[in-house]
């Protein structure tokens, strides 16, 4: 008889929703939901849509829960949310104690990630905001003169 290491694989927990930070997942819930309460809105956002569908968005690393109530205050759902790290191919660069994160799919580009150094984070956010303004037509280049 050969004895080898047993591989323990945990069965997926049906009461746990796993979502990556900065990504969203659609979850179907029972009808009749009137109110949603999120344990820690810094970790996840849960938005109710028509037809009992909620959008769960990972905002920060960690675990929290959400509770869905009907109009009488009866608990219909109490689920755990686990927000995990990004799944894209990341490269992390440390410059002293400051961290910078790049998404390398296939060319490395700046990526804003929780835990990045303050200067890098602010600079990248400012660039993203400026680009977003230009794309929405609110920048000077998007205005026409008559």
N, C-alpha and C positions, 0 to 999 in steps of 0.2 A: 504494500500500500504506500503510495506517495502522498506526502503531505506538503502542500505548498501554501504560500500566503493567500489568504482569502481576499478577494476584491470586494469591498463593501461599497455598494452604490446605493445612495439614498434615493428613495422614490420621490418624485417631485411633489412638493406640498401644494395642494390645490388652493389653499388659503393664502399663499404667498405669490406676489406679483414681482417678478424681476424685471427691471428696466435699467438701461444704461443712462448715465448722466448726459444731459443735453439731447436726449431722445424721448420719443413718446410711444406709448403702447395703447391700443384700444382694448377695452375689457367690457364684455357684455354682462350686465347685472339684471336682476329681476325688475319688473316694472313697479311703478308706484313710489319711486324714490323722490322725496321732496327736498332733502337736505343732505349735504355731504360735509363731514368734519374730518380734517386732516390733522394728525397728531403733530407733525413738525413740517410746516409749509416751506421751510428752508431746504428740506430734503426732497420733497416731491409735491407736485401740484396735481390735483384731481378735479377735472371739470366734467360736469354732467351734460350730456348731449341728448337729443331726442331718442326715444326708443330704448331707454335703459342702458345706453352705451356711455362709458366714461373714458376720458382721455387721461392717462397717467403719464406725467412728464417728470423725468428725473432731473432734479435741480442741484443736488449736492450729494456727496457720498454718505452712505449709512442706511439705517433702517428706520421706518416709521410705520404708521398704520392709517387707515381711513375707515370711517364708520358712515354707513348710509342709513338714513332714517326716513320713515314715511311721514305723512302729514300729522299723524297722531303722536309721533315721537318714538314709535316702535323701531327697534334696531332690525334692519333687514339684512345688512352685510357688515362684517367686521373683518377686514383683510389686512395682512401685512404687506408692506412694500419694501423691497430691497433695491437700493440704487447702487449700481456697480460702476466700475471704471469703463472708459471708452474701449471699443473693440477695434478701432482703426489702428493702423501700424504707427505707434508713437515712438518718437525719439525724445528723450529727456536730456537736456544739456544743463550742467551745473557750472555757473561762473561764480566761484567762491561759494557763498551760501545761497545765492539767488538761482532759482530754477526757471528754465524756459522749456516749453513743450512744443514739439512740431509733429504734424501729421504727415506721414511720408507715404502717400498713396497716389501715384508713384513718385512724385517730386515732393520734397519736404517744404511745407508751408507752415507759417505760424499758426498755433492753435491755442486758444485760451482755455486753460485748465485750472481748476481749483488747486491752490498750492503754488502756483507760479509766483515768481518774484514780483514785487509791487510795481517797479518801473516797467518791466516787460509787460505785465498784465495791463497797466494803464495805457501804455503806448499801443498795444495791439487793440484794445477796446476803442481807443480814439480813432485808429485807422479804420476799424470796422464800422464805427459810427459815421465817419466821413464818407466811406464808400456807400453805406446805406442811404445817406442823404443824397448823394449824387445819383444813385440808381432810382430813387423815388422822385427825382426831378426838382427837389428843393434846393439844389446847389445852383451856383451862379451860372454854370455851363448849361443847365437845363432850362433857363429862362429865356424867352424870346423877347426881343425889343421891337416895338412897332414904330 
